[in-house]
Amino acid sequence: MSTPRLIHTAQALVDDVIDVPALPKRGCNSVATGRLRQAGGAVTVLLAAARSGATCVHAGSVGRGPNGDLVLAALHADGVAVSSPIVEDIDTGVCLVFVEPTAERTFITVQGAERRISVASLDSSHPRSGDMVAVSGYTLQGPSCAPLLEWLATLPTGTQVVLDPGAAFAELDEATQAAALAATTIWTSNADEAKALTGDPDMATSAPAVLAHLRPGALSIVRDGPAGCTVSVGGVTTVVPGYPRRPVDTNGAGDTHAGVMMAELLAGTDPVEAARRANVAGALKVSRRGQGTPSRAEIDAFSR
């Protein structure tokens, strides 16, 4: 029997992380106190999942150039396969991440090859029953939306679709939202993103409210930073406490949580225990500078 895999369809970008004492006023200047370039976006999810033991495939597009090379190197270093063909005429894009001393982040994205997906490029991952297919709300914007929705409709029975809506999902038209939600078997988001769908700001009650928008039997995970997350499935809702830490770098914490959660679910871990381990991973991530995605052994050691 084939090992179930995590297939990610979203944008693998380069994060250009710039530390600033404060964001400048419009038209003014702020002097950076630090800078770090690293692969991010879908890469963070995939590395988190791979380091927790999942077999991972990136089906999103990667460009030809220094940014694409950085993405490929990061994925290959952790054994993540890239199934889609390289986009030869454009490089991968960049997300400028401005981090303030409070660890609050502000983003500006310069798009590139990661938007050049097609039904054929996604299908290069050869999805099969039992696989998890990760989808981002950001891919449902612009030219990547139509091929993604068309491809999702072709997935074999038994494939799980994991939607991380991001802030972008609330800005989508109703038809696109409905199509994405109809395909979703697992929802993973922060409390603000769940509130945008349900109107409920409390993770304890918004997680079950999300299920009303998904297909029967779906699973909902709503996280709220150091407070932890809520898991709702099969009529049972459980609040899973977090592990508060003084944040050093919150960039990628949600993606790390999602990656570990999916790896654990693929391994057959109970959803509540999977969420607890994901909470540990998020706590470790925010206490580290840079990629900082913890391994399974580090999560185990923290839990002892």
C-alpha positions in Angstrom: 0.0 0.0 0.0 1.3 3.5 -0.9 2.2 5.9 1.9 -0.3 8.8 2.0 1.4 12.1 1.1 1.0 15.8 1.7 0.7 17.6 -1.7 0.9 21.4 -1.5 -0.5 23.5 -4.3 0.2 27.0 -2.9 2.8 29.6 -3.5 6.4 28.8 -2.6 8.1 32.2 -2.3 11.2 33.8 -0.9 10.6 35.7 2.3 12.8 38.8 2.6 12.4 39.4 6.3 13.4 42.9 7.4 13.6 43.9 11.1 12.4 47.5 11.7 12.1 49.5 14.9 8.7 50.7 13.6 7.0 51.0 10.3 7.7 54.5 8.8 4.9 57.0 8.3 3.8 57.4 4.7 6.5 59.1 2.7 9.1 58.6 5.5 12.0 56.3 6.1 12.8 53.6 8.7 16.3 52.1 9.1 16.4 48.3 9.2 18.1 46.6 12.1 18.4 43.2 10.5 17.6 41.2 7.3 17.1 37.6 6.4 16.3 35.9 3.1 14.7 32.4 3.3 12.2 30.2 1.5 8.7 30.6 2.8 5.0 30.3 2.0 4.2 26.8 1.1 7.8 25.8 1.9 7.3 26.4 5.6 4.3 24.1 5.7 6.1 21.4 3.7 9.2 21.6 5.9 7.2 21.4 9.1 5.3 18.4 7.8 8.5 16.6 6.4 10.3 17.2 9.7 7.4 15.5 11.5 7.7 12.5 9.2 5.3 13.1 6.3 6.1 12.3 2.7 5.7 15.6 0.9 5.3 16.9 -2.6 5.2 20.5 -3.9 2.9 20.7 -6.9 3.0 24.5 -7.1 5.2 26.2 -9.7 8.8 27.3 -9.1 10.7 29.7 -11.3 14.1 29.8 -13.0 16.5 32.1 -11.1 18.1 32.8 -7.7 14.8 32.8 -5.9 13.6 29.6 -7.4 17.0 28.0 -6.7 16.6 29.0 -3.0 13.2 27.4 -2.8 14.3 24.2 -4.5 17.4 23.9 -2.2 15.2 24.3 0.9 12.7 21.7 -0.2 15.3 19.2 -1.4 17.3 19.5 1.8 14.4 18.1 3.7 13.5 15.5 1.1 10.4 17.3 -0.3 9.8 16.4 -3.9 8.9 19.0 -6.5 6.6 17.5 -9.2 5.8 20.5 -11.4 8.1 21.6 -14.2 10.3 24.6 -13.7 8.9 27.9 -15.2 11.8 28.9 -17.4 10.9 32.5 -18.3 10.4 34.0 -14.9 11.8 33.7 -11.4 9.9 32.9 -8.2 8.4 35.9 -6.4 9.4 37.6 -3.1 7.4 38.4 0.0 8.8 41.4 1.9 8.1 40.9 5.6 8.6 43.8 7.9 8.9 42.7 11.5 8.6 45.2 14.4 10.0 44.6 17.9 6.6 43.3 19.1 7.0 40.6 16.4 4.0 42.1 14.5 4.5 41.6 10.7 3.5 43.6 7.6 3.7 42.1 4.1 4.2 43.2 0.5 4.3 40.5 -2.1 5.9 40.7 -5.5 4.4 37.9 -7.6 6.3 35.6 -10.0 6.4 32.1 -11.3 4.4 30.7 -8.4 1.3 32.0 -10.0 1.9 30.1 -13.2 0.0 26.9 -12.3 -2.1 24.8 -14.6 -4.2 21.7 -14.3 -1.3 19.8 -15.9 1.3 21.2 -13.5 -0.8 20.4 -10.5 -1.6 16.9 -11.9 2.1 16.2 -12.1 1.8 15.2 -8.4 -0.4 12.2 -9.4 -2.8 12.5 -6.4 -4.3 9.3 -5.1 -6.8 8.2 -2.5 -5.5 8.9 1.1 -3.3 11.9 0.1 -3.8 15.3 1.6 -4.0 18.2 -0.8 -3.2 21.6 0.8 -4.9 24.7 -0.6 -4.3 28.4 0.3 -6.9 31.1 -0.1 -4.2 33.2 -1.8 -4.1 30.7 -4.7 -7.8 31.3 -5.2 -7.1 34.9 -6.2 -6.1 35.9 -9.7 -5.0 33.6 -12.5 -4.2 30.6 -10.3 -7.8 30.3 -9.1 -9.5 28.7 -12.2 -6.9 25.9 -12.8 -6.8 25.1 -9.1 -10.6 24.7 -8.8 -10.8 22.7 -12.0 -8.1 20.4 -10.8 -9.7 19.9 -7.3 -12.8 18.7 -9.1 -10.8 15.8 -10.6 -9.2 14.5 -7.4 -9.8 10.8 -6.7 -12.3 9.7 -4.1 -10.6 9.5 -0.6 -8.4 12.5 -1.2 -8.5 15.0 1.7 -8.5 18.7 0.8 -7.0 21.0 3.5 -8.0 24.7 3.2 -5.9 27.4 4.9 -8.0 30.4 3.9 -5.6 33.2 4.9 -6.8 36.7 5.0 -7.4 36.5 1.2 -10.4 34.1 1.5 -12.7 36.8 2.9 -12.1 38.9 -0.2 -13.1 36.3 -2.7 -16.4 36.3 -4.5 -19.2 34.1 -3.1 -19.0 31.6 -6.0 -15.3 31.0 -5.5 -15.7 30.7 -1.7 -18.5 28.2 -2.2 -16.6 26.0 -4.6 -13.5 25.9 -2.3 -15.6 25.1 0.8 -17.5 22.4 -1.1 -14.2 20.6 -1.7 -12.8 21.1 1.8 -12.5 18.2 4.3 -10.1 20.0 6.7 -10.2 23.7 7.6 -7.2 25.2 9.4 -7.0 28.9 10.1 -6.4 31.5 12.7 -9.3 33.0 14.7 -9.6 36.2 12.6 -10.0 34.1 9.4 -12.6 31.9 11.0 -14.4 35.0 12.2 -14.5 36.3 8.6 -16.4 33.2 7.7 -18.6 32.7 10.7 -18.8 36.1 12.4 -17.6 34.5 15.6 -14.3 35.9 17.1 -13.9 33.1 19.7 -11.9 30.1 18.6 -13.9 27.8 20.9 -17.2 28.4 19.2 -16.0 29.5 15.7 -14.4 26.1 15.1 -17.7 24.2 15.2 -19.4 27.0 13.3 -17.0 26.6 10.4 -18.2 23.0 10.0 -21.6 24.3 8.9 -19.9 25.6 5.7 -18.1 22.3 4.9 -19.0 18.9 3.7 -20.3 16.3 6.2 -17.6 14.6 8.3 -15.2 17.5 7.9 -12.6 18.6 10.5 -12.1 22.2 11.7 -9.0 23.6 13.5 -9.0 27.2 14.6 -5.9 28.6 16.3 -5.4 31.7 18.4 -1.7 32.2 18.9 -0.4 31.4 22.5 -4.0 30.5 23.5 -3.7 27.3 21.5 -6.3 26.0 19.1 -9.8 24.4 18.9 -10.5 21.1 17.2 -14.0 20.3 16.1 -15.0 17.1 14.4 -17.9 14.6 14.6 -19.9 16.7 16.9 -17.1 17.0 19.5 -15.2 20.3 20.1 -12.0 20.4 22.1 -10.0 23.5 23.1 -6.3 22.5 23.1 -4.2 24.9 25.2 -1.1 26.5 23.8 2.4 27.0 25.1 2.9 30.8 25.5 6.4 32.0 24.7 8.0 35.4 24.3 7.9 35.8 20.5 11.2 36.4 18.7 9.8 35.9 15.1 6.2 35.0 14.5 6.7 34.7 10.7 5.6 31.2 9.6 4.1 30.2 13.0 0.7 29.4 11.5 2.2 27.5 8.6 4.3 25.5 11.0 1.2 24.6 13.0 -0.6 23.6 9.9 2.3 21.5 8.6 2.7 19.5 11.8 -1.0 19.1 12.2 -1.3 17.6 8.7 1.7 15.3 9.2 0.2 13.9 12.4 -3.2 13.3 10.8 -1.5 11.5 7.9 0.2 9.3 10.4 -3.1 8.4 12.0 -2.7 10.5 15.2 -5.9 11.5 17.0 -6.9 15.1 16.0 -6.6 16.4 19.5 -3.2 15.0 20.1 -2.2 16.2 16.6 -3.3 19.7 17.6 -1.3 19.5 20.8 1.8 18.7 18.9 1.1 21.4 16.4 0.8 23.9 19.3 4.2 22.8 20.6 5.7 23.3 17.1 4.2 26.8 16.9 5.6 27.7 20.4 9.1 26.5 19.3 8.8 28.4 16.0 8.0 31.8 17.5 10.9 31.5 19.9 13.4 31.2 17.1 14.7 33.5 14.5 14.4 32.5 10.8 12.9 29.3 9.4 13.3 27.5 12.8 10.8 24.7 12.0 11.2 22.1 14.7 11.8 18.4 14.1 9.6 15.6 15.4 12.4 14.8 18.0 12.3 18.5 19.2 8.6 18.3 19.6 8.9 15.0 21.6 11.6 16.5 23.8 9.5 19.6 24.6 6.5 17.4 25.5 8.4 15.3 28.1 
